Amino acid sequence: MPGSGKSTVGVILAKSAGMEFTDTDLLIQKKTGKKLQEIIDSYGIDYFLKTESDILSEVSCEHSVISTGGSAVCTEIAMNHLKRLGTVVFLDVPIDEIKRRINNITTRGIAMRRGETLECLYEERLPLYKKYADITVTGSTTEETVKKILESIKE
């Protein structure tokens, strides 16, 4: 989910594991030349999701931690590609904590339809996050989350 700490955890996990780090939101911005929110505002959610899926499906890397946007899970093609690349981790953070963390909902580039709330988004995506996850890590500090992921990967 947006606000779950994917980018923060991803950077620290990559450093701890001696791996590369890729943030797919930044790849989207680089490839399109636009901020995520600009894409959503100019072309709509469906266009954004298609663009995100196309870019994620082209990601090719080894020995890397990849942090995706929260909407990556909405596209089966992209998620199947990411699962072929490696282990998919779901950072399971309660909705109340996500709401506390996100204070720039209209400018952050969150793939939400008009009138949709974070609660709606959470309910819609939670089954998808669970479906694609190889590892689920429940909410804790960043350091504890990284430790749990490293321990799970070693198993």
Secondary structure, 3 states (H helix, E strand, C coil): CCCCCHHHHHHHHHHHHCCEEEEHHHHHHHHHCCCHHHHHHHHCHHHHHHHHHHHHHHCCCCCEEEECCHHHHHCHHHHHHHHHHCCCEEEECCHHHHHHHCCCCCCCCCCCCCCCCHHHHHHHHHHHHHHHCCEEEECCCHHHHHHHHHHHHHC
